[in-house]
């Protein structure tokens, strides 16, 4: 029999695109750097095309060279899940980590985990527990999931508290690491020249998928009311729209914001992400709800202060590290917050980010996670990691 893997990661990965994919790659690389044998099993089919609201599920980027990625799972075909189970049973890994972020994956993950929990250690790495946009089936899916895993790892205290409120134990509270492979920041002047943005203007950046809970509408309205309206603050909006773009372009036109708005309504690749983060003065997260955010990690990497609405997963690191400003999730508070950002010393926040960001490395996350998994009840009688 072949030597068992140390870790099998079940998650979206290349050729799928997005933050979950990128961070799964980073997790696998960090585990490999510590000497572990790692494989990623991703999906042959993830979302049906009619359910996917974006332009494409796939990335045009080259797949990572140093990772073992295999397309094994069909997310919504139960007839195929049994094949996956039998394949794992032939040579079970010491630890399986399932990457969970949407109730859509709960039936697949729960079915597989239920039939493997007697032979190996199972961890659910939870990005989001309670969905931002819920449906009637979500609670049923959560009940199905929580019966079948030994341990749960989160990327914020806010998500951990949600799990605990559902009477789930063995919850590890981690943090959202900063990717190792991001392009380095470039000078603000160089980035603005490349983008055609004015060099001496106050510019805030909204970045990421546009969905109702992200609060872009609150931020645009904040730009039209005092005190931000009097500050001539400009707003860059970069990200693919998962709701009608016309709703936003109409608001921009009707409120005469066109000359103060830079709109890129598409998925941003690494190069464009480097440019827009380097060009911005601050990053704004106007979310109506949030557990944590990969945008916050990007802001730390590019050393940009953050204005975020008051949700624990966002507010706690910003407050602890003194790297930005917190406001309430409404337009008036966002307007006051925008005004405050440009009236205070932004450079102090940048210095604090420079001091804080090293603690959010994938190396530190993996060291913590391994310690948690190795010492958690439920791993004791199974294949402990060595």
Secondary structure in CASP SS format (residue, H / E / C, confidence):
PFRMAT SS
TARGET T0000
AUTHOR 0000-0000-0000
METHOD secondary structure of the structure
MODEL  1
X C 1.00
X C 1.00
X C 1.00
X C 1.00
X C 1.00
X C 1.00
X E 1.00
X E 1.00
X E 1.00
X E 1.00
X C 1.00
X C 1.00
X C 1.00
X C 1.00
X C 1.00
X E 1.00
X C 1.00
X C 1.00
X H 1.00
X H 1.00
X H 1.00
X H 1.00
X H 1.00
X H 1.00
X H 1.00
X H 1.00
X H 1.00
X H 1.00
X H 1.00
X H 1.00
X H 1.00
X H 1.00
X H 1.00
X C 1.00
X C 1.00
X C 1.00
X C 1.00
X E 1.00
X E 1.00
X E 1.00
X E 1.00
X E 1.00
X E 1.00
X E 1.00
X E 1.00
X C 1.00
X C 1.00
X C 1.00
X C 1.00
X C 1.00
X C 1.00
X C 1.00
X C 1.00
X C 1.00
X C 1.00
X C 1.00
X C 1.00
X E 1.00
X C 1.00
X C 1.00
X C 1.00
X C 1.00
X C 1.00
X C 1.00
X C 1.00
X C 1.00
X C 1.00
X C 1.00
X E 1.00
X E 1.00
X E 1.00
X E 1.00
X E 1.00
X E 1.00
X C 1.00
X C 1.00
X C 1.00
X H 1.00
X H 1.00
X H 1.00
X H 1.00
X H 1.00
X H 1.00
X H 1.00
X H 1.00
X H 1.00
X H 1.00
X H 1.00
X H 1.00
X H 1.00
X C 1.00
X C 1.00
X C 1.00
X C 1.00
X E 1.00
X E 1.00
X E 1.00
X E 1.00
X E 1.00
X E 1.00
X C 1.00
X C 1.00
X H 1.00
X H 1.00
X H 1.00
X H 1.00
X H 1.00
X H 1.00
X H 1.00
X H 1.00
X H 1.00
X H 1.00
X H 1.00
X H 1.00
X C 1.00
X C 1.00
X C 1.00
X C 1.00
X C 1.00
X C 1.00
X E 1.00
X E 1.00
X E 1.00
X E 1.00
X E 1.00
X E 1.00
X C 1.00
X C 1.00
X C 1.00
X C 1.00
X C 1.00
X C 1.00
X C 1.00
X C 1.00
X C 1.00
X C 1.00
X C 1.00
X H 1.00
X H 1.00
X H 1.00
X H 1.00
X H 1.00
X H 1.00
X H 1.00
X H 1.00
X H 1.00
X C 1.00
X C 1.00
X C 1.00
X C 1.00
X E 1.00
X E 1.00
X E 1.00
X E 1.00
X C 1.00
X C 1.00
X H 1.00
X H 1.00
X H 1.00
X H 1.00
X H 1.00
X H 1.00
X H 1.00
X H 1.00
X H 1.00
X C 1.00
X C 1.00
X C 1.00
X C 1.00
X C 1.00
X E 1.00
X E 1.00
X E 1.00
X C 1.00
X C 1.00
X C 1.00
X C 1.00
X E 1.00
X C 1.00
X C 1.00
X C 1.00
X C 1.00
X C 1.00
X C 1.00
X C 1.00
X C 1.00
X C 1.00
X H 1.00
X H 1.00
X H 1.00
X H 1.00
X H 1.00
X H 1.00
X H 1.00
X H 1.00
X C 1.00
X C 1.00
X C 1.00
X C 1.00
X C 1.00
X C 1.00
X C 1.00
X E 1.00
X E 1.00
X E 1.00
X E 1.00
X E 1.00
X C 1.00
X C 1.00
X E 1.00
X C 1.00
X H 1.00
X H 1.00
X H 1.00
X C 1.00
X H 1.00
X H 1.00
X H 1.00
X H 1.00
X H 1.00
X H 1.00
X H 1.00
X C 1.00
X C 1.00
X C 1.00
X C 1.00
X C 1.00
X H 1.00
X H 1.00
X H 1.00
X H 1.00
X C 1.00
X C 1.00
X E 1.00
X E 1.00
X E 1.00
X E 1.00
X E 1.00
X C 1.00
X C 1.00
X E 1.00
X C 1.00
X C 1.00
X C 1.00
X H 1.00
X H 1.00
X H 1.00
X H 1.00
X H 1.00
X H 1.00
X H 1.00
X H 1.00
X H 1.00
X H 1.00
X C 1.00
X C 1.00
X C 1.00
X H 1.00
X H 1.00
X H 1.00
X E 1.00
X E 1.00
X E 1.00
X E 1.00
X C 1.00
X C 1.00
X C 1.00
X C 1.00
X C 1.00
X H 1.00
X H 1.00
X H 1.00
X H 1.00
X H 1.00
X H 1.00
X H 1.00
X H 1.00
X H 1.00
X H 1.00
X C 1.00
X C 1.00
X E 1.00
X E 1.00
X E 1.00
X E 1.00
X C 1.00
X C 1.00
X C 1.00
X C 1.00
X C 1.00
X C 1.00
X C 1.00
X C 1.00
X H 1.00
X H 1.00
X H 1.00
X H 1.00
X H 1.00
X H 1.00
X H 1.00
X H 1.00
X C 1.00
X C 1.00
X C 1.00
X E 1.00
X E 1.00
X E 1.00
X E 1.00
X E 1.00
X C 1.00
X C 1.00
X H 1.00
X H 1.00
X H 1.00
X H 1.00
X H 1.00
X H 1.00
X H 1.00
X H 1.00
X H 1.00
X H 1.00
X C 1.00
X C 1.00
X E 1.00
X E 1.00
X E 1.00
X E 1.00
X C 1.00
X C 1.00
X C 1.00
X H 1.00
X H 1.00
X H 1.00
X H 1.00
X H 1.00
X H 1.00
X H 1.00
X H 1.00
X H 1.00
X H 1.00
X H 1.00
X H 1.00
X H 1.00
X C 1.00
X C 1.00
X H 1.00
X H 1.00
X H 1.00
X H 1.00
X H 1.00
X H 1.00
X H 1.00
X H 1.00
X H 1.00
X H 1.00
X H 1.00
X H 1.00
X H 1.00
X H 1.00
X H 1.00
X E 1.00
X H 1.00
X H 1.00
X H 1.00
X H 1.00
X H 1.00
X H 1.00
X H 1.00
X H 1.00
X H 1.00
X H 1.00
X H 1.00
X H 1.00
X H 1.00
X C 1.00
X C 1.00
X C 1.00
X C 1.00
X C 1.00
X C 1.00
X C 1.00
X C 1.00
X C 1.00
X C 1.00
X C 1.00
X C 1.00
END
